[in-house]
């Protein structure tokens, strides 16, 4: 199937309803032999390294709990250098750069603005000209999201939207893909100034959950922007949330506050906690 045919099919597909159905199915307990066989088949098909999981497959009563599994303690060391910015996830770099005039690259020939991504031009202003990167999480990856720097969680924005896939065909053909899909933005105050960790939903990504508050997306609730009076302290590498099924994370920093490592290039594999940038 070529990309154009795929995109035509995606336009017709009831993506939100499908994502809701898949999410419900992954949370329903089923007989252990059937459930465990399905998880083993998934792990084999996507080459999931279960040696990294905190628990064996038999421990997880639902597919959703298996998918959002934690890692064995200490498996992902966090770069201790105070000036080091670390990867918030396991994944692969899609794009990376500096948002000149507030614009970011989605794919060759396709750009979007930070204002569109955050859904708020005032909130986006500090990030114009700043470092940004897009990281894709495949089905085989660990699906929890962590803080790239220590700091304070100052607020969040839940932005309801569509559920387009975030695979290469969609990224290369759907204008402003990350700005039309559902998003949960976590705002942090760090040594690099403000930071936004944008968690992007996708087809069959039934929900995004925050770890610091009772926030779950795609539950029929309206969009919401919230600022904390005091905020929540988070250490570098501290958990911010999780995806139920795979998707994309976009990091945004203020202008002049973070310089990317030269190794941070499109298609580069990443592991949680590894250095990806540095404070000047």
C-alpha positions as CSV (number, residue, x, y, z in Angstrom):
1,X,0.0,0.0,0.0
2,X,1.5,3.4,-1.0
3,X,1.4,6.4,1.3
4,X,-1.5,8.1,-0.6
5,X,-3.7,5.1,-0.4
6,X,-2.9,4.8,3.3
7,X,-3.8,8.4,4.0
8,X,-7.1,8.1,2.1
9,X,-8.0,5.1,4.3
10,X,-7.0,7.0,7.4
11,X,-9.3,9.8,6.5
12,X,-12.2,7.4,6.4
13,X,-11.3,5.4,9.5
14,X,-13.2,6.4,12.7
15,X,-9.9,6.9,14.5
16,X,-11.2,8.2,17.8
17,X,-13.8,5.4,18.1
18,X,-11.2,2.8,17.2
19,X,-8.8,4.1,19.8
20,X,-11.5,4.0,22.4
21,X,-12.4,0.4,21.5
22,X,-8.8,-0.7,21.6
23,X,-8.2,1.0,24.9
24,X,-11.3,-0.7,26.5
25,X,-10.1,-4.1,25.1
26,X,-6.7,-3.7,26.6
27,X,-8.1,-3.0,30.0
28,X,-10.5,-5.9,30.2
29,X,-9.3,-8.9,32.1
30,X,-9.4,-12.2,30.1
31,X,-8.5,-15.8,31.1
32,X,-4.9,-16.0,32.0
33,X,-3.8,-18.5,29.3
34,X,-5.4,-16.5,26.5
35,X,-4.1,-13.2,27.9
36,X,-0.5,-14.4,28.4
37,X,-0.4,-16.1,25.0
38,X,-1.5,-12.8,23.4
39,X,1.2,-10.8,25.3
40,X,3.9,-13.3,24.4
41,X,2.9,-13.1,20.8
42,X,3.0,-9.3,20.9
43,X,6.4,-9.4,22.6
44,X,7.8,-11.8,20.0
45,X,6.3,-9.9,17.1
46,X,7.7,-6.5,18.2
47,X,10.9,-7.8,19.7
48,X,10.1,-6.6,23.2
49,X,12.9,-7.2,25.6
50,X,11.1,-8.7,28.6
51,X,14.4,-9.1,30.4
52,X,14.2,-5.3,31.1
53,X,10.7,-5.5,32.6
54,X,10.4,-5.2,36.3
55,X,8.1,-8.3,36.4
56,X,7.5,-11.4,34.2
57,X,4.6,-11.5,31.7
58,X,2.5,-13.6,34.2
59,X,2.5,-10.6,36.6
60,X,0.3,-8.3,34.4
61,X,-3.5,-9.0,34.6
62,X,-4.3,-6.9,31.5
63,X,-2.6,-5.9,28.3
64,X,-2.7,-2.2,29.3
65,X,-0.7,-3.0,32.4
66,X,1.8,-5.0,30.4
67,X,2.2,-2.2,27.9
68,X,2.8,0.4,30.6
69,X,5.2,-1.9,32.5
70,X,8.0,-0.4,34.6
71,X,11.6,-1.2,34.1
72,X,13.9,-3.0,36.6
73,X,15.2,-0.5,39.1
74,X,18.5,1.0,38.0
75,X,18.3,-0.2,34.5
76,X,18.3,3.3,33.0
77,X,21.0,5.3,34.8
78,X,20.3,9.1,34.6
79,X,23.2,11.2,33.6
80,X,24.2,12.9,36.9
81,X,25.9,16.0,35.4
82,X,23.8,19.0,36.5
83,X,24.1,20.6,33.1
84,X,23.1,17.5,31.2
85,X,19.6,17.3,29.5
86,X,18.6,13.7,29.3
87,X,16.2,11.8,27.1
88,X,12.8,11.5,28.7
89,X,12.0,8.2,27.0
90,X,13.2,5.2,25.2
91,X,12.6,5.9,21.5
92,X,14.1,7.2,18.3
93,X,14.7,10.8,17.2
94,X,12.3,11.9,14.5
95,X,13.5,15.5,14.1
96,X,15.6,17.9,16.1
97,X,16.6,21.6,15.8
98,X,16.0,25.1,17.1
99,X,12.6,26.7,16.4
100,X,13.5,29.7,14.3
101,X,10.6,32.2,14.4
102,X,8.7,29.6,16.4
103,X,8.7,27.0,13.6
104,X,9.5,23.3,14.0
105,X,10.2,20.7,11.3
106,X,7.7,17.8,11.1
107,X,9.2,16.2,7.9
108,X,10.8,17.4,4.7
109,X,8.6,20.2,3.3
110,X,6.2,20.2,6.4
111,X,6.6,22.6,9.3
112,X,4.3,23.6,12.2
113,X,4.5,26.3,14.8
114,X,5.0,26.1,18.5
115,X,1.9,28.2,18.9
116,X,-0.2,25.5,17.1
117,X,1.4,22.7,19.1
118,X,0.7,24.2,22.5
119,X,-2.6,25.7,21.5
120,X,-1.7,29.0,23.2
121,X,0.4,31.8,21.7
122,X,1.3,33.3,25.1
123,X,2.5,30.0,26.5
124,X,4.5,29.4,23.3
125,X,6.4,32.7,23.3
126,X,9.3,31.6,25.5
127,X,10.0,28.7,23.2
128,X,10.4,30.7,20.0
129,X,14.0,30.1,18.9
130,X,14.6,27.4,21.5
131,X,15.8,23.9,21.2
132,X,13.2,21.2,20.3
133,X,13.2,17.6,19.4
134,X,10.6,15.0,18.4
135,X,11.0,11.4,19.7
136,X,9.0,8.5,18.4
137,X,8.1,5.5,20.7
138,X,7.5,2.3,18.8
139,X,5.3,-0.6,20.2
140,X,8.4,-2.4,21.5
141,X,9.6,0.5,23.6
142,X,9.1,1.3,27.3
143,X,6.2,3.7,27.4
144,X,6.6,5.9,30.5
145,X,7.7,9.5,30.1
146,X,10.2,11.2,32.4
147,X,11.6,14.7,33.2
148,X,14.6,15.8,31.1
149,X,15.8,18.0,33.9
150,X,15.1,18.4,37.6
151,X,12.6,21.2,38.4
152,X,9.1,22.1,39.3
153,X,6.0,21.0,37.5
154,X,4.2,24.4,37.1
155,X,1.1,23.3,35.2
156,X,-0.4,21.3,32.3
157,X,-2.6,21.6,29.3
158,X,-4.9,18.9,28.0
159,X,-5.7,19.6,24.3
160,X,-8.3,17.2,22.9
161,X,-7.9,16.4,19.2
162,X,-7.8,13.7,16.5
163,X,-6.1,10.4,16.5
164,X,-4.0,10.2,13.3
165,X,-1.2,7.6,13.3
166,X,2.3,9.0,13.9
167,X,4.0,6.5,11.6
168,X,6.3,7.7,8.8
169,X,3.5,7.8,6.2
170,X,1.4,10.2,8.3
171,X,4.4,12.3,9.5
172,X,5.4,12.9,5.9
173,X,2.0,13.6,4.5
174,X,-0.4,15.0,7.2
175,X,0.1,18.8,7.6
176,X,0.6,19.8,11.3
177,X,0.0,16.2,12.4
178,X,1.2,16.8,16.0
179,X,-1.0,19.9,16.3
180,X,-4.2,18.2,15.3
181,X,-3.8,15.1,17.4
182,X,-4.7,14.9,21.1
183,X,-2.0,16.3,23.4
184,X,-1.1,16.5,27.1
185,X,1.5,19.2,27.8
186,X,3.5,19.3,31.0
187,X,5.2,22.5,31.9
188,X,8.4,22.5,34.0
189,X,10.5,25.3,35.5
190,X,14.1,24.1,35.3
191,X,17.7,25.3,35.4
192,X,17.2,25.9,31.6
193,X,14.1,28.1,32.2
194,X,10.8,26.8,31.0
195,X,10.4,23.4,29.5
196,X,7.4,21.8,27.8
197,X,7.1,18.1,27.5
198,X,4.4,17.4,24.9
199,X,2.9,14.0,24.8
200,X,1.1,13.4,21.5
201,X,-1.7,10.8,21.1
202,X,-2.2,8.7,18.0
203,X,-4.4,5.9,16.5
204,X,-5.0,3.2,19.2
205,X,-3.2,5.3,21.8
206,X,-6.3,5.1,24.0
207,X,-5.1,7.3,26.8
208,X,-2.3,9.4,28.2
209,X,-2.0,9.4,32.0
210,X,-0.1,11.9,34.1
211,X,1.9,10.7,37.1
212,X,1.8,14.0,39.1
213,X,-2.0,14.5,39.1
214,X,-5.3,12.8,38.4
215,X,-5.2,13.5,34.6
216,X,-6.3,10.9,32.0
217,X,-6.9,11.9,28.4
218,X,-9.6,10.6,26.0
219,X,-12.2,10.1,28.7
220,X,-14.8,12.5,27.2
221,X,-13.6,15.4,29.3
222,X,-13.2,18.9,27.7
223,X,-9.8,20.5,27.2
224,X,-8.2,22.1,30.3
225,X,-5.3,24.4,31.2
226,X,-4.2,24.4,34.8
227,X,-1.4,26.2,36.7
228,X,-0.3,25.1,40.1
229,X,0.2,27.6,42.9
230,X,3.2,25.9,44.3
231,X,3.9,23.1,41.8
232,X,5.4,19.7,42.2
233,X,9.1,19.1,42.6
234,X,10.5,16.4,40.2
235,X,14.0,15.1,39.9
236,X,15.8,14.6,36.6
237,X,14.5,11.3,35.3
238,X,11.4,11.5,37.5
239,X,8.2,10.0,36.0
240,X,5.8,12.5,34.4
241,X,3.3,10.1,32.8
242,X,2.7,7.2,30.5
243,X,1.2,6.2,27.1
244,X,-1.3,3.4,26.8
245,X,0.1,2.2,23.5
246,X,2.9,4.0,21.5
247,X,3.2,7.5,20.3
248,X,5.4,10.6,20.3
249,X,7.0,13.1,22.7
250,X,8.1,16.6,21.8
251,X,10.5,18.5,24.0
252,X,10.6,22.4,23.9
253,X,13.1,24.7,25.7
254,X,13.5,28.4,25.9
255,X,15.8,30.2,23.4
256,X,19.5,30.0,24.1
257,X,19.1,27.7,27.1
258,X,19.9,24.3,25.7
259,X,22.4,23.1,23.1
260,X,21.8,19.7,21.5
261,X,24.5,17.0,21.5
262,X,25.9,16.5,18.0
263,X,24.9,12.8,18.2
264,X,21.2,13.8,18.4
265,X,20.3,13.3,14.8
266,X,17.2,11.9,13.0
267,X,16.8,8.1,13.4
268,X,19.2,8.1,16.4
269,X,18.1,5.5,19.0
270,X,17.6,6.9,22.5
271,X,17.4,5.5,26.0
272,X,15.8,7.1,29.0
273,X,18.5,9.1,31.0
274,X,21.1,9.4,28.3
275,X,22.6,12.8,27.7
276,X,21.0,14.6,24.7
277,X,21.8,18.2,25.4
278,X,23.6,20.5,27.7
279,X,23.0,23.8,29.5
280,X,25.5,26.6,28.5
